Amino acid sequence: MGLIDSAVRTITCNGPECPHTVTFDRREEKQTFDAPGNEWMKSVRIIQTVDGRNIVYCSDACEIKGVATGSHNLPTPKKIIDAPASSASIQAAAAAAKRAEEATAALKAGAPVTIS
């Protein structure tokens, strides 16, 4: 989670492989923001997605990397495709796989292979 509010605040960049995170007492916010090494906190941006998720980035570079990972996209539900499988179709698929495996082995051994 990128932003947690309580008596203390934690700000963490959600960019992939970004090390920026800081936890501080809310009463010392100004001193924390002004501390050396915390310059990134002055450019923090929070992106709220359509489904209500908050994503926090410390810089343009982290935001671009985050967008590239697809983290802004809505999660797509997994689809289960129910295909009728008969014994004959399973046996035919197994036979085709066995023929392909034998053809690969023959090619690797240098034997001529006929493609039909």
Contacts in CASP RR format, 6 or more apart in sequence:
PFRMAT RR
TARGET T0000
AUTHOR 0000-0000-0000
METHOD contacts of the structure
MODEL  1
MGLIDSAVRTITCNGPECPHTVTFDRREEKQTFDAPGNEWMKSVRIIQTV
DGRNIVYCSDACEIKGVATGSHNLPTPKKIIDAPASSASIQAAAAAAKRA
EEATAALKAGAPVTIS
1 12 0 8 1.000
1 54 0 8 1.000
2 10 0 8 1.000
2 11 0 8 1.000
2 12 0 8 1.000
2 13 0 8 1.000
2 14 0 8 1.000
2 54 0 8 1.000
2 55 0 8 1.000
2 56 0 8 1.000
3 9 0 8 1.000
3 10 0 8 1.000
3 11 0 8 1.000
3 12 0 8 1.000
3 46 0 8 1.000
3 54 0 8 1.000
3 56 0 8 1.000
4 10 0 8 1.000
7 25 0 8 1.000
7 26 0 8 1.000
8 23 0 8 1.000
8 24 0 8 1.000
8 25 0 8 1.000
8 26 0 8 1.000
9 23 0 8 1.000
9 24 0 8 1.000
9 26 0 8 1.000
9 29 0 8 1.000
10 21 0 8 1.000
10 22 0 8 1.000
10 23 0 8 1.000
11 21 0 8 1.000
11 22 0 8 1.000
11 41 0 8 1.000
11 44 0 8 1.000
11 56 0 8 1.000
12 20 0 8 1.000
12 21 0 8 1.000
12 56 0 8 1.000
13 20 0 8 1.000
13 21 0 8 1.000
13 40 0 8 1.000
13 44 0 8 1.000
13 56 0 8 1.000
13 57 0 8 1.000
13 58 0 8 1.000
13 59 0 8 1.000
13 62 0 8 1.000
14 55 0 8 1.000
14 56 0 8 1.000
14 57 0 8 1.000
14 62 0 8 1.000
14 66 0 8 1.000
14 71 0 8 1.000
15 57 0 8 1.000
15 58 0 8 1.000
15 62 0 8 1.000
15 63 0 8 1.000
15 65 0 8 1.000
15 66 0 8 1.000
16 62 0 8 1.000
16 65 0 8 1.000
16 66 0 8 1.000
16 69 0 8 1.000
18 58 0 8 1.000
18 62 0 8 1.000
20 40 0 8 1.000
20 58 0 8 1.000
20 62 0 8 1.000
22 32 0 8 1.000
22 38 0 8 1.000
22 41 0 8 1.000
24 32 0 8 1.000
32 38 0 8 1.000
32 41 0 8 1.000
33 41 0 8 1.000
33 42 0 8 1.000
40 58 0 8 1.000
40 59 0 8 1.000
41 58 0 8 1.000
43 58 0 8 1.000
43 59 0 8 1.000
44 56 0 8 1.000
44 57 0 8 1.000
44 58 0 8 1.000
45 56 0 8 1.000
45 57 0 8 1.000
45 63 0 8 1.000
46 54 0 8 1.000
46 55 0 8 1.000
46 56 0 8 1.000
47 54 0 8 1.000
47 55 0 8 1.000
47 56 0 8 1.000
47 57 0 8 1.000
47 63 0 8 1.000
47 72 0 8 1.000
48 54 0 8 1.000
48 55 0 8 1.000
49 55 0 8 1.000
49 72 0 8 1.000
49 74 0 8 1.000
50 74 0 8 1.000
51 74 0 8 1.000
51 75 0 8 1.000
55 66 0 8 1.000
55 71 0 8 1.000
55 72 0 8 1.000
57 63 0 8 1.000
57 66 0 8 1.000
66 72 0 8 1.000
103 113 0 8 1.000
103 115 0 8 1.000
106 112 0 8 1.000
106 113 0 8 1.000
107 113 0 8 1.000
END
